[in-house]
Amino acid sequence: MRGPDVVWYLAVAASLFCTGAFGVLTRRSPLIVLLSLEIMLNGANLALIAFSRHYAQGDGQIFALTVMAVAASEVVVGLGLIVAIARKRIDLDVDKLSTLRG
C-alpha cells in the first residue's frame, strides 16, 4: 500500500501555510504570531517531505530537518524576547512594538 498521492499532502501543506499566514496577518499578540509562523514552517516542511517522497530522494527531508532546527532557534529567541518584554510590563501588542529600547 503506497498511501495518498502527493496532491493530498500538498493540499494539507497549503492549508497549514494559509492558516499560519492568516494568524500572522490578523493577530496582535507576539506569542500567537510566533505560533502562526511555526504553523507556516510546518506546512513548508510537509511540502518538502511530500516532494522528497514523490521523487524518491532524501534532499527534501534534509531541508525539512534544517528548517526544523532554524524554527527551534527562532522560538527560543522569540520566547526570550517575549518574556523580557513582559517582565518590563510593556504592553504585548505587535503594532505598538515598533522600536527596541534598552
N, C-alpha and C positions, 0 to 999 in steps of 0.2 A: 504494500500500500504506500503510495507516494505522498499523499497529503494534498492539501489545497494548492491551487495554481498560484503563480506569482502575483496575479492580478488581485487576489484576495488580500495578500499580505500588503501590497501597495495601497489598497483601499483603506485598510486599517491604519497604515502608517500616515496616509494623508489626513485621515480623520483625527488622529492624535496630534499631528502637526497643526492642523487648523484649530483644534480645541486649545492648544497651548498658545497659539498666536492670538486667539480671541481673549484669553486670560491676560496676556501681556498688554494688549491694547486697551482693555476695559478696566482693569483693576488698578487700585492706587496703593495697596499695601505691598511693601517690598518683599515680604515673605511669599505672598501669593504670586508675585511676578517671578520670583526665583523658582517656585514650583511649576509655574507655567513654562518657564524656559526648560526645565527638566523634562516636561512632557514633550516639548518640541524636539529636544535632543533624542528622546526615546523613539519618537516617530522616525527621525532620520536614521537612527540605528537599525530600526526594523526594516527600513527600505534598503539599507546597505546589506543586511544579512539576507534579505529576500533575493536581491540581485546576485549575491555571492552563491546562494543555493541554486539559483536558476542557471548560472553559468558554470557551476561545479568548480569554483575556485575559492581559495581562502582569503583573498585580498579584502573583501568586504567585511569579513569577521575581524580581521586585524584592525581595519579602520574603526569598526564599531568599538573594539576594546580601547583604542586610543581616545575616541570620543568619550567613552565612559570615564577614563582617567582624567580627562580635561574637565568633565562635568563634576566629578568628585572634588577636584581642587576649586572649581568655581563655587560650589556650595559651601566649602569650608571658608573661603574668603568672604563670600556674601553673608553668611550667617554671622561671621565675626563682626562685620560692619554693622549688621542689624542690631546685634547685642550691644556694641559700643554706642550706637546712636540711642538705643532705648535706655541705656544707663545714664546718659546725659539728659534724659527727659525731653528729648526733641520729638516733635510730632512725626510719627512714621507715615508720611504721605509722600509718594514719589514725586508729585507735582511740586511740593514745597522744598524738596531736597535738590536744589539746583547748584549749590556750591558746597565744597568740603571745607569745614572750618577746623582749625587745630585746637 
